[in-house]
Amino acid sequence: MSPLRGTAAALAGVLLLTVGAAAAEPVAQRSSPAPGLPGAGDGYFPADGNGGYDVVHYGIRNRMILGQQRIVGATTITARATGDLSRFNLDFLLRVKSVKVNGTPAKFTRPGRHELRVTPKQTIDKGRSFKVRVTYAGRPAGIGWAGEKSWIGNREEAVAMGEPHIAAYWFPSNDHPSDKAKFDIRIEVRKGLQAIANGRLVSRRAGKKMSTWHWRADEPMATYLAFFAAGRYKIERGRTRDGLPWINAVSREFGPTRQRRAMRFLRMTPRVLRQLESWLGDYPFSTTGGLVTSLDVAFALENQTRPTYPFVGGRGQTSLVAHELAHQWFGDKVAVKNWRDIWVNEGLASYMELLTDGWGFRSPAAWLRHAWGASSGSVDWRLRIGDPGPARLFAPEVYERGAMAAQALRNRIGTPDFKRLLRSWVTGRTHGSNADFKALAEEISAEDLGSFFNAWLYTGKRPARTAENGYK
Ligand SMILES: [Zn+2]
C-alpha cells in the first residue's frame, strides 16, 4: 500500500481500529473432532483468518449491481482440513443465504458480524479435502467493521481494494495472508460495463442484459490482494519485451485528457519492472498491468499482478509505480507471516522506490545521510517500526524509516551481500517475517546484526550514527 502524500493523515483516520476480540474457543485436537479456531492467531487482528483448514482455491461468482451498489453471489472454497473438524469459521461481512459442505446443506450461525460459523453434517477428517459453497447478498458500502469502512464504490464504479481488510466485504474466506490460495473470479455486470480482476482474462461471456468476466490468478495469492473493479473501463493489453502479457485499465468516468494521462502512467509498468528485475531477479507472476480508478481513494494498492491506483497528476509517478510493483516481490510473492511484520513489506517496497526513482538525490546513500541527519520534526523516531501496532500499520515512519533501515543495512553489509540478500529473500519463499529477514541477512553476511536490527526496528529513538548502525 502507498498512502498518497498529504493524505496519510486521512488514511490513518480510516485505520483507527478497535480490534474485535475473537471469542475464546477450544483448540482443535487430534483425538476427537473439534471446532476450528475463529482466528489465525495474528496478535494485531485476532479475528482475521481461522484455524483447522487451509484453502487451496476460491471460486468467486459475484453479480455486481452498481445501480444498487449490491452484490449477489456464490463462492465455492476448496480447502484441506488440518485437524479433524466438527465445525469451522469463515470471515465474511455480507448476509449469508445458504451454506453447503461437499454438496450437503450445512448449519451456519453468525457468532459475530465478521464470523460465519459452519457446522457440516459430518465431521471432516484431518487431511481431507472439502468444498464449501456459500451463497449471499448485500450492500458492502453500508458495512463498517472494527472501526473501518473499507468498501469503495458509487453507482457508476466499484473497486474492492484495501489492506489489511477488504476480502470479507465481497467473498467469504480465511482472511489472513498466512493462507494463500489460487482464485477464479467471475464478475457479472450489466452489458456494456467492464469488470477487471487479478491474473488473466479467461473469458468474457455476454448474455442478453449481463456479461460475465472470468479472471484467473494462476499463482497462490493472499486474500487481501484479490480485487475486482466494475464500471466503465478502457482496457489495453499487450506484451512486454520479455513476452510477459499485461492488461491495463482506466476508468472512463474520467474525461479524455485524464484517461490518456492515466494510460500513459500505467504504460510505465514494463520499464519499471525491468529496473526492479535488475535487483530482484525475474518478476514472480505470469501477467502484469494496472488499473486507475476514478473513485476517491487516498492510496494505491499492490493487488497481485494488477496494482490499483488513484489518478495522480504529473508528480511522484515513477515512485508510486515502483512501490506497487516492488510489492509484487515484497508482500505478494513473499507474504507477511503476521501483520506486525509490515516492515519487511513496506520498508523494502519504499526502498525499491528510492532505487528506481532516486527521490531527487545523487545516491541512496546520500538520501540516507540527509534523512538521518534531519533534525526537524519531519521524522518521528518514537514509533517502533518493527512492531508498530495495528493502528499505526501504515504510518509514514514505517515507510520512510523502513527505507532508511534498508539503506543502512546495505551500508553495513556491503552492496554485493545486500543484493544477494534481496534475491535470496524473494526466491523459493512464500512467507516471511522481520525476524526471518534478519536471520537471512546474518547468514549471508556472516555478521551478528542483532544490535543493528534492534536499533533500526525495535528502538523508539534515532539510531546513533555509528558504523555499526550503517553510517558512512
Ligand atoms: Zn506499500
Residues whose N, C-alpha, C, O or C-beta is under 5 A from the ligand:
A	BS01	ZN	M1 S2 E346 A349
